């Protein structure tokens, strides 16, 4: 889809809408709990990635515009462009080198961003995260890693709670993901495993079990406040 200025704005708006609709449809069939494992979710997510990257080598220069630039999507677009340019050569080797450069660019953006600092604290290095073989992210671990869960500071932010303080640790202590997972007296067990979760499969499973136990405990008072089933 071209526009008169060849800015690709109309194309990007179109694929964004199409990919958002597909994502919404997938979310409705993928249960958070007891749903498909991550490997199947990733397979289904490639539908969205394919929509976003359609004809990417032709409009890759649009990602240089700051308002269009979204990491890591822009890195995937540039990858597609460079791999396309290398079709006549050693494509596999070029693909690997291009991916390494994309990860380096993503790491620089990750380190310099002012957003998602909690997740950065847990995952400071991108490379071991994207290269991991043994780990699947589930519903509860996603909440722990993102900070978007039944933490009172997060709930208050969206009007689901009137207070953001920790009921266990006293006034002035904000109940956010960092406090719950690293400091709160209610959850002292197994928290030392969190910084080591990427080292091996056993550590990952222990981290996932710890996150699930904590988030299930936090959900109970939240459900009671909202009158929802536990």
N, C-alpha and C positions, 0 to 999 in steps of 0.2 A: 504494500500500500504506500504510494508515493504522494507527497504534497508538492506544491509549486516551488518551495524553497529547498527541497530535498533535506529537510531537517529530521525527517522520519518521526516527527511528533505524532502524527495520526496513526502511523503503524504501531508505535510503542503504546499508545493509548488503547488501540484495538487489541493487541496481544495481551496487555495487562488485564483488560476486561475479560477476555476469553479465558486466560489462565486462572483468574480469580473465580470465575464461574465453575471451572473444572475442579479447582481446589475445594470450593464449597460443596460440590457434589460428592467428592471423595470423602470429605470430612463427615458427611451424613451417613456413609456406609462403613466407616472405620471407627469402631468403638474404642474409647479411651482405655477401658479396662476389659481384659479378656478378648481384645481384638487381635488383628493380625500382628505377627512379629515385625520388627523393624525392617528385616530384609524384604518382606512382602510390601510393606509400606513404601520403601525406597523404589521398588519396582513400579508400583502404581504412580509414584511421584514423578517418574521419568516422563509420563504423559504431559505433565505440566512443564517440565524442563524442555521437552521437545517443542511445545507451543511457544515458549519464550524465546527459544534459540532458532526458530525457523528463519532461514535466510540470513542468519547473523553475520556471515562474512560480508554481506552487502551493506549492512547498516552499522557495522561495528564502530565507525568513527563517531556515531552519535553518543557513545558512552563517554566521550571526552567532555561533553557538556555536563557541568557540575550538577544541574538539576535532574539529569537522567542517570547519574552515576550511583549505582547500588552495588556495594561489595557484599558477597562475592559474585553476584550475577554478572557484573561488568567484566570480571576476569574470565568467566566462562565464555562470554561473547568474544573476547580477544583471543582466547584459546581456539575457538572455532575458526576465526579468521586466519590465524597463523597456521593451523593444521591444514586448512584448505589450501593455503599458499605452498605448502610443502608436499602436496600430493605426488609430485613427480619424484621426490627423493625418498629418504628413509623415514617413512611416516611414523612408524612405531617409536623410533628414537627421538624424533622431533616432538611427538606427542608427550613423551616423558619429560623432555626438557621444558616444554611449554607449561606442563603442569607444575613443575618445580618453580618456574618463574611466577606462575599465578599464586602459588602458596606463599612465596616470598612477598609478593605485593599485598596479599591478603593479610599476612602477618604484620606488615608495616602499618596498614590501615587499622588493624585490630589493636596494636600497641598505642597508636596515636588518637584513637577515638575517645570521646568523652562519655560515650554511652556503653551500657552493658558491662560496667566495671566489675560487678559481682561475678559474672560469668568469666571474665578475664582473670579474676583472682583464682578461680578453680581451673581454668584452662588457659594458661598464659601462652602456650605454644600451640600453633595450629597444626604443625606437621604430624606429631604423634597422634593427634585427634583424628585427622583425616586418613591416616594410614593404619589405624587400629583394625585388627581382624577379629578380635574376640568379643567385642562389646556391642550390645544393642540398647538403645535408649527407650525406656518405657514411659508410661503416663506420669508416674510419680517422680522418676529421675529427671524428666524434663522440667517439672515444676521446681525441683531443687536447684538445677543448674541455671535456670532462667530467673528464679526469684518470683515467678508468676504462679503463685499457689495460695493456699489458705493461711498466709502470713498476714497478721492483722494490719500491718502498714500497707500491704498491697490491697487488702479488702477495703480499707478505709478510703484509699485513693479512688476507688470506683463506687463509693457509697454503700458498700455492703457491711460496713461496721462503723460504729461511732467513735471507737478508740483505736489507737495504734500501739499502745503500751503492752508489754509482756505481763500477763496476770500472775506469773510465777516469780519474776525477778524484781518486782517493785516498780515504783513510779519513775519516770524519766528514762526507762529502758525501752527502746523501740523494738517491737517484735517484727523483724525482717528476716530474710533467709540467712544472712550471716549470723545474726544472734541465735536463731533457732538451731542451726546446724553446728555452730562452733562454740557457743557460749551458754545457752540456756540450761539451767539445772535439771529441767525435765528430760533432757536428751543427752546425757553424758556418755552413753555407751557407743562404742564403735566409731565415734566421730574422727578419730585419728586416721582412719582409712581414707577419708575424702581426698587429701592431696596425692594419694598414691593409687588412685583408681585406674590409671592408664598403664600401670606397670605390668599387670597380668590379669588373667581371667578371674582368678580367685578374688583379687582386690576389687575388680569391677562388680562381681556378684555381691560382695559384702557391702559395697557402697550402695548398690541398687536396693538391697534389702533394708539397709539403714534408712534410706530416703523414703521407701514405701512405708516403713513403720512410723516414721515421724509424720509424714503427710496424712496418713490415715488417722493418727491421733489428733492432728490439728483440724481435720475435717469434721470430727464429731461435734465440737462446740459451735462450729460455723453452721452445720446442719441444724443444730438445735435452735440457734438464733433465727434461722430462716424458716424453721418448721419443716425442713426437708427430712426424708428418711435417712438414717445413718448409712 
